Amino acid sequence: MSAAELNVRAARLVDALDEADPHAIRAALHGLSPRQANAACRAAAAAQGGRLRIG
């Protein structure tokens, strides 16, 4: 996965977490390997100031 795709997935995950939408959260992580999903979650946390916030 390229850095650009990782950033897109992370941004989608942040939006999904802000809305607390489980379907959107799953969609943001769908098709990623566990390592890629971990990287997307870490990037999303960084975008939210270091912590993943739901809702």
mmCIF file as gemmi writes it, N, C-alpha and C atoms, coordinates in Angstrom:
data_model
loop_
_atom_site.group_PDB
_atom_site.id
_atom_site.type_symbol
_atom_site.label_atom_id
_atom_site.label_alt_id
_atom_site.label_comp_id
_atom_site.label_asym_id
_atom_site.label_entity_id
_atom_site.label_seq_id
_atom_site.pdbx_PDB_ins_code
_atom_site.Cartn_x
_atom_site.Cartn_y
_atom_site.Cartn_z
_atom_site.occupancy
_atom_site.B_iso_or_equiv
_atom_site.pdbx_formal_charge
_atom_site.auth_seq_id
_atom_site.auth_asym_id
_atom_site.pdbx_PDB_model_num
ATOM 1 N N . MET Axp A 1 ? 0.85 -1.16 0 1 0 ? 1 A 1
ATOM 2 C CA . MET Axp A 1 ? 0 0 0 1 0 ? 1 A 1
ATOM 3 C C . MET Axp A 1 ? 0.901 1.229 0 1 0 ? 1 A 1
ATOM 4 N N . SER Axp A 2 ? 0.562 2.162 -0.849 1 0 ? 2 A 1
ATOM 5 C CA . SER Axp A 2 ? 1.349 3.389 -0.94 1 0 ? 2 A 1
ATOM 6 C C . SER Axp A 2 ? 1.008 4.317 0.223 1 0 ? 2 A 1
ATOM 7 N N . ALA Axp A 3 ? 1.852 5.29 0.443 1 0 ? 3 A 1
ATOM 8 C CA . ALA Axp A 3 ? 1.627 6.259 1.51 1 0 ? 3 A 1
ATOM 9 C C . ALA Axp A 3 ? 0.348 7.055 1.261 1 0 ? 3 A 1
ATOM 10 N N . ALA Axp A 4 ? 0.071 7.349 0.002 1 0 ? 4 A 1
ATOM 11 C CA . ALA Axp A 4 ? -1.137 8.104 -0.324 1 0 ? 4 A 1
ATOM 12 C C . ALA Axp A 4 ? -2.39 7.294 0.006 1 0 ? 4 A 1
ATOM 13 N N . GLU Axp A 5 ? -2.373 6.008 -0.34 1 0 ? 5 A 1
ATOM 14 C CA . GLU Axp A 5 ? -3.526 5.158 -0.038 1 0 ? 5 A 1
ATOM 15 C C . GLU Axp A 5 ? -3.694 5.003 1.476 1 0 ? 5 A 1
ATOM 16 N N . LEU Axp A 6 ? -2.591 4.889 2.186 1 0 ? 6 A 1
ATOM 17 C CA . LEU Axp A 6 ? -2.65 4.801 3.644 1 0 ? 6 A 1
ATOM 18 C C . LEU Axp A 6 ? -3.293 6.056 4.227 1 0 ? 6 A 1
ATOM 19 N N . ASN Axp A 7 ? -2.918 7.211 3.729 1 0 ? 7 A 1
ATOM 20 C CA . ASN Axp A 7 ? -3.494 8.47 4.215 1 0 ? 7 A 1
ATOM 21 C C . ASN Axp A 7 ? -4.985 8.559 3.92 1 0 ? 7 A 1
ATOM 22 N N . VAL Axp A 8 ? -5.396 8.071 2.75 1 0 ? 8 A 1
ATOM 23 C CA . VAL Axp A 8 ? -6.817 8.077 2.392 1 0 ? 8 A 1
ATOM 24 C C . VAL Axp A 8 ? -7.589 7.158 3.328 1 0 ? 8 A 1
ATOM 25 N N . ARG Axp A 9 ? -7.068 5.946 3.55 1 0 ? 9 A 1
ATOM 26 C CA . ARG Axp A 9 ? -7.735 5 4.449 1 0 ? 9 A 1
ATOM 27 C C . ARG Axp A 9 ? -7.816 5.563 5.862 1 0 ? 9 A 1
ATOM 28 N N . ALA Axp A 10 ? -6.739 6.193 6.312 1 0 ? 10 A 1
ATOM 29 C CA . ALA Axp A 10 ? -6.735 6.776 7.652 1 0 ? 10 A 1
ATOM 30 C C . ALA Axp A 10 ? -7.762 7.896 7.76 1 0 ? 10 A 1
ATOM 31 N N . ALA Axp A 11 ? -7.865 8.728 6.751 1 0 ? 11 A 1
ATOM 32 C CA . ALA Axp A 11 ? -8.849 9.815 6.762 1 0 ? 11 A 1
ATOM 33 C C . ALA Axp A 11 ? -10.27 9.26 6.773 1 0 ? 11 A 1
ATOM 34 N N . ARG Axp A 12 ? -10.513 8.209 5.991 1 0 ? 12 A 1
ATOM 35 C CA . ARG Axp A 12 ? -11.836 7.571 5.997 1 0 ? 12 A 1
ATOM 36 C C . ARG Axp A 12 ? -12.144 6.976 7.364 1 0 ? 12 A 1
ATOM 37 N N . LEU Axp A 13 ? -11.129 6.388 8 1 0 ? 13 A 1
ATOM 38 C CA . LEU Axp A 13 ? -11.316 5.807 9.324 1 0 ? 13 A 1
ATOM 39 C C . LEU Axp A 13 ? -11.624 6.888 10.355 1 0 ? 13 A 1
ATOM 40 N N . VAL Axp A 14 ? -10.934 8.005 10.297 1 0 ? 14 A 1
ATOM 41 C CA . VAL Axp A 14 ? -11.204 9.114 11.22 1 0 ? 14 A 1
ATOM 42 C C . VAL Axp A 14 ? -12.64 9.586 11.058 1 0 ? 14 A 1
ATOM 43 N N . ASP Axp A 15 ? -13.092 9.768 9.831 1 0 ? 15 A 1
ATOM 44 C CA . ASP Axp A 15 ? -14.473 10.202 9.594 1 0 ? 15 A 1
ATOM 45 C C . ASP Axp A 15 ? -15.468 9.187 10.13 1 0 ? 15 A 1
ATOM 46 N N . ALA Axp A 16 ? -15.191 7.906 9.888 1 0 ? 16 A 1
ATOM 47 C CA . ALA Axp A 16 ? -16.09 6.849 10.357 1 0 ? 16 A 1
ATOM 48 C C . ALA Axp A 16 ? -16.14 6.806 11.881 1 0 ? 16 A 1
ATOM 49 N N . LEU Axp A 17 ? -14.992 6.991 12.52 1 0 ? 17 A 1
ATOM 50 C CA . LEU Axp A 17 ? -14.96 6.991 13.978 1 0 ? 17 A 1
ATOM 51 C C . LEU Axp A 17 ? -15.686 8.209 14.546 1 0 ? 17 A 1
ATOM 52 N N . ASP Axp A 18 ? -15.544 9.353 13.891 1 0 ? 18 A 1
ATOM 53 C CA . ASP Axp A 18 ? -16.25 10.556 14.341 1 0 ? 18 A 1
ATOM 54 C C . ASP Axp A 18 ? -17.757 10.356 14.31 1 0 ? 18 A 1
ATOM 55 N N . GLU Axp A 19 ? -18.228 9.615 13.304 1 0 ? 19 A 1
ATOM 56 C CA . GLU Axp A 19 ? -19.661 9.341 13.167 1 0 ? 19 A 1
ATOM 57 C C . GLU Axp A 19 ? -20.098 8.127 13.977 1 0 ? 19 A 1
ATOM 58 N N . ALA Axp A 20 ? -19.137 7.366 14.523 1 0 ? 20 A 1
ATOM 59 C CA . ALA Axp A 20 ? -19.397 6.128 15.263 1 0 ? 20 A 1
ATOM 60 C C . ALA Axp A 20 ? -20.233 5.164 14.419 1 0 ? 20 A 1
ATOM 61 N N . ASP Axp A 21 ? -19.875 5.064 13.138 1 0 ? 21 A 1
ATOM 62 C CA . ASP Axp A 21 ? -20.595 4.223 12.181 1 0 ? 21 A 1
ATOM 63 C C . ASP Axp A 21 ? -19.83 2.923 11.971 1 0 ? 21 A 1
ATOM 64 N N . PRO Axp A 22 ? -20.323 1.81 12.534 1 0 ? 22 A 1
ATOM 65 C CA . PRO Axp A 22 ? -19.582 0.554 12.419 1 0 ? 22 A 1
ATOM 66 C C . PRO Axp A 22 ? -19.415 0.076 10.98 1 0 ? 22 A 1
ATOM 67 N N . HIS Axp A 23 ? -20.394 0.331 10.13 1 0 ? 23 A 1
ATOM 68 C CA . HIS Axp A 23 ? -20.288 -0.089 8.728 1 0 ? 23 A 1
ATOM 69 C C . HIS Axp A 23 ? -19.188 0.69 8.01 1 0 ? 23 A 1
ATOM 70 N N . ALA Axp A 24 ? -19.1 1.972 8.269 1 0 ? 24 A 1
ATOM 71 C CA . ALA Axp A 24 ? -18.056 2.791 7.653 1 0 ? 24 A 1
ATOM 72 C C . ALA Axp A 24 ? -16.672 2.441 8.194 1 0 ? 24 A 1
ATOM 73 N N . ILE Axp A 25 ? -16.608 2.083 9.477 1 0 ? 25 A 1
ATOM 74 C CA . ILE Axp A 25 ? -15.33 1.67 10.054 1 0 ? 25 A 1
ATOM 75 C C . ILE Axp A 25 ? -14.85 0.395 9.374 1 0 ? 25 A 1
ATOM 76 N N . ARG Axp A 26 ? -15.751 -0.579 9.238 1 0 ? 26 A 1
ATOM 77 C CA . ARG Axp A 26 ? -15.376 -1.824 8.555 1 0 ? 26 A 1
ATOM 78 C C . ARG Axp A 26 ? -14.996 -1.564 7.106 1 0 ? 26 A 1
ATOM 79 N N . ALA Axp A 27 ? -15.724 -0.677 6.437 1 0 ? 27 A 1
ATOM 80 C CA . ALA Axp A 27 ? -15.43 -0.367 5.038 1 0 ? 27 A 1
ATOM 81 C C . ALA Axp A 27 ? -14.056 0.285 4.894 1 0 ? 27 A 1
ATOM 82 N N . ALA Axp A 28 ? -13.681 1.113 5.858 1 0 ? 28 A 1
ATOM 83 C CA . ALA Axp A 28 ? -12.386 1.792 5.793 1 0 ? 28 A 1
ATOM 84 C C . ALA Axp A 28 ? -11.237 0.794 5.922 1 0 ? 28 A 1
ATOM 85 N N . LEU Axp A 29 ? -11.477 -0.307 6.637 1 0 ? 29 A 1
ATOM 86 C CA . LEU Axp A 29 ? -10.425 -1.299 6.866 1 0 ? 29 A 1
ATOM 87 C C . LEU Axp A 29 ? -10.556 -2.529 5.978 1 0 ? 29 A 1
ATOM 88 N N . HIS Axp A 30 ? -11.632 -2.613 5.215 1 0 ? 30 A 1
ATOM 89 C CA . HIS Axp A 30 ? -11.885 -3.787 4.378 1 0 ? 30 A 1
ATOM 90 C C . HIS Axp A 30 ? -10.774 -4.006 3.347 1 0 ? 30 A 1
ATOM 91 N N . GLY Axp A 31 ? -10.354 -5.239 3.241 1 0 ? 31 A 1
ATOM 92 C CA . GLY Axp A 31 ? -9.364 -5.602 2.232 1 0 ? 31 A 1
ATOM 93 C C . GLY Axp A 31 ? -7.924 -5.357 2.646 1 0 ? 31 A 1
ATOM 94 N N . LEU Axp A 32 ? -7.706 -4.84 3.836 1 0 ? 32 A 1
ATOM 95 C CA . LEU Axp A 32 ? -6.344 -4.591 4.296 1 0 ? 32 A 1
ATOM 96 C C . LEU Axp A 32 ? -5.818 -5.811 5.057 1 0 ? 32 A 1
ATOM 97 N N . SER Axp A 33 ? -4.544 -6.042 4.944 1 0 ? 33 A 1
ATOM 98 C CA . SER Axp A 33 ? -3.923 -7.072 5.763 1 0 ? 33 A 1
ATOM 99 C C . SER Axp A 33 ? -3.871 -6.555 7.199 1 0 ? 33 A 1
ATOM 100 N N . PRO Axp A 34 ? -3.665 -7.427 8.164 1 0 ? 34 A 1
ATOM 101 C CA . PRO Axp A 34 ? -3.567 -6.939 9.548 1 0 ? 34 A 1
ATOM 102 C C . PRO Axp A 34 ? -2.482 -5.879 9.728 1 0 ? 34 A 1
ATOM 103 N N . ARG Axp A 35 ? -1.373 -6.035 9.068 1 0 ? 35 A 1
ATOM 104 C CA . ARG Axp A 35 ? -0.292 -5.056 9.175 1 0 ? 35 A 1
ATOM 105 C C . ARG Axp A 35 ? -0.71 -3.715 8.567 1 0 ? 35 A 1
ATOM 106 N N . GLN Axp A 36 ? -1.397 -3.758 7.426 1 0 ? 36 A 1
ATOM 107 C CA . GLN Axp A 36 ? -1.861 -2.529 6.793 1 0 ? 36 A 1
ATOM 108 C C . GLN Axp A 36 ? -2.945 -1.855 7.64 1 0 ? 36 A 1
ATOM 109 N N . ALA Axp A 37 ? -3.845 -2.652 8.214 1 0 ? 37 A 1
ATOM 110 C CA . ALA Axp A 37 ? -4.896 -2.103 9.073 1 0 ? 37 A 1
ATOM 111 C C . ALA Axp A 37 ? -4.281 -1.434 10.298 1 0 ? 37 A 1
ATOM 112 N N . ASN Axp A 38 ? -3.244 -2.046 10.85 1 0 ? 38 A 1
ATOM 113 C CA . ASN Axp A 38 ? -2.544 -1.457 11.993 1 0 ? 38 A 1
ATOM 114 C C . ASN Axp A 38 ? -1.935 -0.11 11.597 1 0 ? 38 A 1
ATOM 115 N N . ALA Axp A 39 ? -1.322 -0.059 10.426 1 0 ? 39 A 1
ATOM 116 C CA . ALA Axp A 39 ? -0.726 1.197 9.958 1 0 ? 39 A 1
ATOM 117 C C . ALA Axp A 39 ? -1.801 2.258 9.748 1 0 ? 39 A 1
ATOM 118 N N . ALA Axp A 40 ? -2.961 1.862 9.212 1 0 ? 40 A 1
ATOM 119 C CA . ALA Axp A 40 ? -4.053 2.818 9.006 1 0 ? 40 A 1
ATOM 120 C C . ALA Axp A 40 ? -4.576 3.329 10.341 1 0 ? 40 A 1
ATOM 121 N N . CYS Axp A 41 ? -4.696 2.446 11.336 1 0 ? 41 A 1
ATOM 122 C CA . CYS Axp A 41 ? -5.162 2.864 12.661 1 0 ? 41 A 1
ATOM 123 C C . CYS Axp A 41 ? -4.166 3.804 13.322 1 0 ? 41 A 1
ATOM 124 N N . ARG Axp A 42 ? -2.879 3.521 13.168 1 0 ? 42 A 1
ATOM 125 C CA . ARG Axp A 42 ? -1.861 4.407 13.743 1 0 ? 42 A 1
ATOM 126 C C . ARG Axp A 42 ? -1.885 5.778 13.065 1 0 ? 42 A 1
ATOM 127 N N . ALA Axp A 43 ? -2.071 5.796 11.745 1 0 ? 43 A 1
ATOM 128 C CA . ALA Axp A 43 ? -2.146 7.07 11.025 1 0 ? 43 A 1
ATOM 129 C C . ALA Axp A 43 ? -3.396 7.841 11.424 1 0 ? 43 A 1
ATOM 130 N N . ALA Axp A 44 ? -4.516 7.119 11.634 1 0 ? 44 A 1
ATOM 131 C CA . ALA Axp A 44 ? -5.749 7.77 12.065 1 0 ? 44 A 1
ATOM 132 C C . ALA Axp A 44 ? -5.576 8.358 13.463 1 0 ? 44 A 1
ATOM 133 N N . ALA Axp A 45 ? -4.918 7.62 14.337 1 0 ? 45 A 1
ATOM 134 C CA . ALA Axp A 45 ? -4.67 8.129 15.695 1 0 ? 45 A 1
ATOM 135 C C . ALA Axp A 45 ? -3.803 9.38 15.645 1 0 ? 45 A 1
ATOM 136 N N . ALA Axp A 46 ? -2.791 9.366 14.8 1 0 ? 46 A 1
ATOM 137 C CA . ALA Axp A 46 ? -1.92 10.535 14.655 1 0 ? 46 A 1
ATOM 138 C C . ALA Axp A 46 ? -2.715 11.735 14.154 1 0 ? 46 A 1
ATOM 139 N N . ALA Axp A 47 ? -3.657 11.484 13.254 1 0 ? 47 A 1
ATOM 140 C CA . ALA Axp A 47 ? -4.482 12.57 12.715 1 0 ? 47 A 1
ATOM 141 C C . ALA Axp A 47 ? -5.419 13.146 13.773 1 0 ? 47 A 1
ATOM 142 N N . GLN Axp A 48 ? -5.741 12.346 14.795 1 0 ? 48 A 1
ATOM 143 C CA . GLN Axp A 48 ? -6.63 12.792 15.867 1 0 ? 48 A 1
ATOM 144 C C . GLN Axp A 48 ? -5.854 13.26 17.094 1 0 ? 48 A 1
ATOM 145 N N . GLY Axp A 49 ? -4.601 13.494 16.944 1 0 ? 49 A 1
ATOM 146 C CA . GLY Axp A 49 ? -3.812 14.001 18.069 1 0 ? 49 A 1
ATOM 147 C C . GLY Axp A 49 ? -3.235 12.927 18.966 1 0 ? 49 A 1
ATOM 148 N N . GLY Axp A 50 ? -3.086 11.723 18.452 1 0 ? 50 A 1
ATOM 149 C CA . GLY Axp A 50 ? -2.433 10.67 19.215 1 0 ? 50 A 1
ATOM 150 C C . GLY Axp A 50 ? -3.352 9.632 19.819 1 0 ? 50 A 1
ATOM 151 N N . ARG Axp A 51 ? -4.661 9.849 19.782 1 0 ? 51 A 1
ATOM 152 C CA . ARG Axp A 51 ? -5.6 8.885 20.353 1 0 ? 51 A 1
ATOM 153 C C . ARG Axp A 51 ? -6.775 8.716 19.411 1 0 ? 51 A 1
ATOM 154 N N . LEU Axp A 52 ? -7.249 7.479 19.266 1 0 ? 52 A 1
ATOM 155 C CA . LEU Axp A 52 ? -8.451 7.238 18.481 1 0 ? 52 A 1
ATOM 156 C C . LEU Axp A 52 ? -9.655 7.585 19.335 1 0 ? 52 A 1
ATOM 157 N N . ARG Axp A 53 ? -10.513 8.447 18.817 1 0 ? 53 A 1
ATOM 158 C CA . ARG Axp A 53 ? -11.724 8.842 19.537 1 0 ? 53 A 1
ATOM 159 C C . ARG Axp A 53 ? -12.937 8.419 18.722 1 0 ? 53 A 1
ATOM 160 N N . ILE Axp A 54 ? -13.896 7.842 19.391 1 0 ? 54 A 1
ATOM 161 C CA . ILE Axp A 54 ? -15.128 7.409 18.743 1 0 ? 54 A 1
ATOM 162 C C . ILE Axp A 54 ? -16.247 8.326 19.196 1 0 ? 54 A 1
ATOM 163 N N . GLY Axp A 55 ? -16.951 8.852 18.18 1 0 ? 55 A 1
ATOM 164 C CA . GLY Axp A 55 ? -18.098 9.684 18.452 1 0 ? 55 A 1
ATOM 165 C C . GLY Axp A 55 ? -17.83 11.094 18.74 1 0 ? 55 A 1
